[in-house]
């Protein structure tokens, strides 16, 4: 996940923290990348693979919704 906008680091920390807290680091890999070129500073860009899902403009307040919709199994 790139550090898009001013909130990318916070989005990363929230996602990484959730994965670590629930012991899912062997199933869910959260990483930072260089710019993917799609966000235009509107918030973080998240790629969920292998599903091929791309979310752009993700803000820290969106993280819980991302977790509920895409990461909880």
OpenMM code with the backbone's topology and positions (N, CA, C; nanometers):
from openmm import Vec3, app, unit

residues = "UNK UNK UNK UNK UNK UNK UNK UNK UNK UNK UNK UNK UNK UNK UNK UNK UNK UNK UNK UNK UNK UNK UNK UNK UNK UNK UNK UNK UNK UNK UNK UNK UNK UNK UNK UNK UNK UNK UNK UNK UNK UNK UNK UNK UNK UNK UNK UNK UNK UNK UNK UNK UNK UNK UNK UNK UNK UNK UNK UNK UNK UNK UNK UNK UNK UNK UNK UNK UNK UNK UNK UNK UNK".split()
positions = [
    Vec3(0.0840, -0.1166, 0.0000),
    Vec3(0.0000, 0.0000, 0.0000),
    Vec3(0.0886, 0.1230, 0.0000),
    Vec3(0.0700, 0.2134, -0.0925),
    Vec3(0.1516, 0.3338, -0.0964),
    Vec3(0.1083, 0.4347, 0.0092),
    Vec3(0.1905, 0.5331, 0.0262),
    Vec3(0.1591, 0.6357, 0.1268),
    Vec3(0.0871, 0.7518, 0.0610),
    Vec3(-0.0240, 0.7265, -0.0005),
    Vec3(-0.0991, 0.8271, -0.0739),
    Vec3(-0.1621, 0.9294, 0.0198),
    Vec3(-0.1610, 1.0516, -0.0252),
    Vec3(-0.2173, 1.1574, 0.0573),
    Vec3(-0.1398, 1.1676, 0.1870),
    Vec3(-0.2027, 1.2236, 0.2850),
    Vec3(-0.1390, 1.2403, 0.4153),
    Vec3(-0.1745, 1.1275, 0.5107),
    Vec3(-0.2557, 1.0327, 0.4690),
    Vec3(-0.3081, 0.9336, 0.5629),
    Vec3(-0.2665, 0.7902, 0.5326),
    Vec3(-0.1849, 0.7690, 0.4311),
    Vec3(-0.1453, 0.6334, 0.3932),
    Vec3(-0.0785, 0.5573, 0.5063),
    Vec3(0.0086, 0.6249, 0.5790),
    Vec3(0.0791, 0.5586, 0.6892),
    Vec3(-0.0178, 0.5147, 0.7980),
    Vec3(-0.1185, 0.5955, 0.8245),
    Vec3(-0.2165, 0.5601, 0.9273),
    Vec3(-0.3055, 0.4441, 0.8821),
    Vec3(-0.3446, 0.4424, 0.7560),
    Vec3(-0.4232, 0.3310, 0.7015),
    Vec3(-0.3413, 0.2027, 0.7106),
    Vec3(-0.2153, 0.2105, 0.6705),
    Vec3(-0.1263, 0.0948, 0.6785),
    Vec3(-0.1161, 0.0441, 0.8225),
    Vec3(-0.0922, 0.1336, 0.9166),
    Vec3(-0.0760, 0.0947, 1.0573),
    Vec3(-0.2019, 0.0283, 1.1115),
    Vec3(-0.3182, 0.0798, 1.0747),
    Vec3(-0.4443, 0.0203, 1.1224),
    Vec3(-0.4646, -0.1195, 1.0652),
    Vec3(-0.4417, -0.1356, 0.9365),
    Vec3(-0.4580, -0.2674, 0.8746),
    Vec3(-0.3559, -0.3666, 0.9293),
    Vec3(-0.2308, -0.3251, 0.9356),
    Vec3(-0.1242, -0.4117, 0.9864),
    Vec3(-0.1506, -0.4492, 1.1317),
    Vec3(-0.1956, -0.3526, 1.2102),
    Vec3(-0.2265, -0.3785, 1.3508),
    Vec3(-0.3373, -0.4806, 1.3675),
    Vec3(-0.4414, -0.4705, 1.2866),
    Vec3(-0.5532, -0.5658, 1.2951),
    Vec3(-0.5064, -0.7061, 1.2589),
    Vec3(-0.4314, -0.7177, 1.1492),
    Vec3(-0.3811, -0.8487, 1.1054),
    Vec3(-0.2927, -0.9109, 1.2131),
    Vec3(-0.2061, -0.8308, 1.2720),
    Vec3(-0.1164, -0.8803, 1.3765),
    Vec3(-0.1940, -0.9179, 1.5019),
    Vec3(-0.2852, -0.8329, 1.5429),
    Vec3(-0.3649, -0.8559, 1.6650),
    Vec3(-0.4412, -0.9880, 1.6592),
    Vec3(-0.4911, -1.0228, 1.5420),
    Vec3(-0.5696, -1.1456, 1.5283),
    Vec3(-0.4880, -1.2639, 1.4764),
    Vec3(-0.3554, -1.2497, 1.4754),
    Vec3(-0.2687, -1.3612, 1.4385),
    Vec3(-0.2840, -1.4080, 1.2950),
    Vec3(-0.3094, -1.3163, 1.2045),
    Vec3(-0.3353, -1.3537, 1.0652),
    Vec3(-0.2190, -1.3229, 0.9717),
    Vec3(-0.1013, -1.2974, 1.0273),
    Vec3(0.0119, -1.2580, 0.9433),
    Vec3(0.0565, -1.3679, 0.8468),
    Vec3(0.0216, -1.4918, 0.8735),
    Vec3(0.0570, -1.5981, 0.7790),
    Vec3(-0.0450, -1.6101, 0.6649),
    Vec3(-0.1605, -1.5463, 0.6800),
    Vec3(-0.2669, -1.5520, 0.5773),
    Vec3(-0.2861, -1.4214, 0.5024),
    Vec3(-0.2621, -1.3086, 0.5715),
    Vec3(-0.2861, -1.1767, 0.5125),
    Vec3(-0.1563, -1.0978, 0.5200),
    Vec3(-0.1072, -1.0571, 0.4052),
    Vec3(0.0186, -0.9836, 0.3969),
    Vec3(-0.0119, -0.8373, 0.3696),
    Vec3(0.0257, -0.7504, 0.4611),
    Vec3(0.0052, -0.6065, 0.4461),
    Vec3(0.1417, -0.5439, 0.4232),
    Vec3(0.1547, -0.4722, 0.3138),
    Vec3(0.2831, -0.4107, 0.2815),
    Vec3(0.2623, -0.2722, 0.2226),
    Vec3(0.3687, -0.1979, 0.2143),
    Vec3(0.3667, -0.0669, 0.1497),
    Vec3(0.4392, -0.0781, 0.0165),
    Vec3(0.3961, -0.0002, -0.0807),
    Vec3(0.4597, 0.0012, -0.2120),
    Vec3(0.4920, 0.1457, -0.2485),
    Vec3(0.5529, 0.1604, -0.3632),
    Vec3(0.5665, 0.2947, -0.4169),
    Vec3(0.4333, 0.3296, -0.4836),
    Vec3(0.4263, 0.4442, -0.5392),
    Vec3(0.3004, 0.4939, -0.5958),
    Vec3(0.2476, 0.4021, -0.7054),
    Vec3(0.1185, 0.3708, -0.6979),
    Vec3(0.0521, 0.2930, -0.8021),
    Vec3(-0.0105, 0.3845, -0.9075),
    Vec3(-0.0141, 0.5141, -0.8790),
    Vec3(-0.0571, 0.6136, -0.9765),
    Vec3(-0.2067, 0.6337, -0.9920),
    Vec3(-0.2869, 0.5785, -0.9015),
    Vec3(-0.4319, 0.5882, -0.9201),
    Vec3(-0.5029, 0.6769, -0.8186),
    Vec3(-0.4340, 0.7195, -0.7150),
    Vec3(-0.5076, 0.7856, -0.6064),
    Vec3(-0.5140, 0.9361, -0.6221),
    Vec3(-0.4174, 0.9970, -0.6851),
    Vec3(-0.4123, 1.1421, -0.7017),
    Vec3(-0.4207, 1.2146, -0.5679),
    Vec3(-0.3609, 1.1560, -0.4645),
    Vec3(-0.3560, 1.2189, -0.3334),
    Vec3(-0.4864, 1.2178, -0.2576),
    Vec3(-0.5827, 1.1365, -0.2989),
    Vec3(-0.7147, 1.1335, -0.2359),
    Vec3(-0.7228, 1.0387, -0.1184),
    Vec3(-0.6177, 0.9662, -0.0902),
    Vec3(-0.6175, 0.8668, 0.0164),
    Vec3(-0.5413, 0.7452, -0.0306),
    Vec3(-0.5289, 0.6484, 0.0551),
    Vec3(-0.4494, 0.5295, 0.0238),
    Vec3(-0.5152, 0.4433, -0.0827),
    Vec3(-0.4316, 0.3732, -0.1546),
    Vec3(-0.4755, 0.2749, -0.2539),
    Vec3(-0.4498, 0.1376, -0.1940),
    Vec3(-0.5500, 0.0521, -0.1949),
    Vec3(-0.5368, -0.0825, -0.1411),
    Vec3(-0.5656, -0.1830, -0.2518),
    Vec3(-0.4761, -0.2792, -0.2667),
    Vec3(-0.4962, -0.3886, -0.3617),
    Vec3(-0.5169, -0.5157, -0.2813),
    Vec3(-0.6254, -0.5850, -0.3069),
    Vec3(-0.6557, -0.7106, -0.2381),
    Vec3(-0.6402, -0.8218, -0.3414),
    Vec3(-0.5406, -0.9059, -0.3183),
    Vec3(-0.5072, -1.0121, -0.4123),
    Vec3(-0.5227, -1.1479, -0.3441),
    Vec3(-0.5572, -1.2502, -0.4111),
    Vec3(-0.5653, -1.2646, -0.5561),
    Vec3(-0.7007, -1.2250, -0.6139),
    Vec3(-0.7869, -1.1655, -0.5356),
    Vec3(-0.9212, -1.1315, -0.5829),
    Vec3(-0.9230, -1.0237, -0.6907),
    Vec3(-0.8146, -0.9467, -0.7028),
    Vec3(-0.8098, -0.8415, -0.8032),
    Vec3(-0.8941, -0.7212, -0.7662),
    Vec3(-0.9068, -0.6946, -0.6381),
    Vec3(-0.9873, -0.5815, -0.5904),
    Vec3(-0.8937, -0.4657, -0.5608),
    Vec3(-0.9287, -0.3485, -0.6132),
    Vec3(-0.8513, -0.2274, -0.5883),
    Vec3(-0.9438, -0.1226, -0.5283),
    Vec3(-0.9021, -0.0690, -0.4156),
    Vec3(-0.9780, 0.0357, -0.3485),
    Vec3(-0.8929, 0.1611, -0.3476),
    Vec3(-0.9481, 0.2724, -0.3896),
    Vec3(-0.8704, 0.3960, -0.3873),
    Vec3(-0.9403, 0.4997, -0.3019),
    Vec3(-0.8623, 0.5928, -0.2543),
    Vec3(-0.9170, 0.6988, -0.1700),
    Vec3(-0.9512, 0.6497, -0.0303),
    Vec3(-0.8842, 0.5441, 0.0165),
    Vec3(-0.9135, 0.4882, 0.1480),
    Vec3(-0.8533, 0.5777, 0.2558),
    Vec3(-0.9368, 0.6147, 0.3505),
    Vec3(-0.8954, 0.6991, 0.4620),
    Vec3(-0.8967, 0.6159, 0.5904),
    Vec3(-0.8293, 0.6619, 0.6945),
    Vec3(-0.8282, 0.5861, 0.8204),
    Vec3(-0.9675, 0.5507, 0.8710),
    Vec3(-1.0629, 0.6380, 0.8499),
    Vec3(-1.2000, 0.6108, 0.8951),
    Vec3(-1.2676, 0.4998, 0.8147),
    Vec3(-1.2106, 0.4612, 0.7009),
    Vec3(-1.2660, 0.3545, 0.6160),
    Vec3(-1.2130, 0.2154, 0.6513),
    Vec3(-1.1085, 0.2087, 0.7320),
    Vec3(-1.0388, 0.0821, 0.7558),
    Vec3(-1.1311, -0.0240, 0.8155),
    Vec3(-1.2121, 0.0104, 0.9118),
    Vec3(-1.3028, -0.0889, 0.9726),
    Vec3(-1.3965, -0.1481, 0.8683),
    Vec3(-1.4468, -0.0658, 0.7794),
    Vec3(-1.5360, -0.1145, 0.6738),
    Vec3(-1.4605, -0.2072, 0.5778),
    Vec3(-1.3367, -0.1739, 0.5440),
    Vec3(-1.2545, -0.2594, 0.4580),
    Vec3(-1.2329, -0.3946, 0.5247),
    Vec3(-1.2014, -0.3935, 0.6528),
    Vec3(-1.1801, -0.5178, 0.7274),
    Vec3(-1.3067, -0.6025, 0.7272),
    Vec3(-1.4192, -0.5417, 0.7579),
    Vec3(-1.5467, -0.6156, 0.7631),
    Vec3(-1.5810, -0.6755, 0.6274),
    Vec3(-1.5641, -0.5990, 0.5232),
    Vec3(-1.6086, -0.6433, 0.3905),
    Vec3(-1.5126, -0.7409, 0.3224),
    Vec3(-1.3821, -0.7197, 0.3404),
    Vec3(-1.2862, -0.7951, 0.2603),
    Vec3(-1.1952, -0.8900, 0.3383),
    Vec3(-1.1728, -0.8651, 0.4667),
    Vec3(-1.0723, -0.9443, 0.5374),
    Vec3(-1.1273, -1.0446, 0.6371),
    Vec3(-1.2407, -1.0153, 0.6950),
    Vec3(-1.2976, -1.1117, 0.7887),
    Vec3(-1.3573, -1.2273, 0.7107),
    Vec3(-1.3233, -1.3477, 0.7499),
    Vec3(-1.3688, -1.4628, 0.6739),
    Vec3(-1.4609, -1.5430, 0.7529),
] * unit.nanometer
topology = app.Topology()
chain = topology.addChain("A")
for resn in residues:
    res = topology.addResidue(resn, chain)
    for name in ("N", "CA", "C"):
        topology.addAtom(name, app.Element.getBySymbol(name[0]), res)
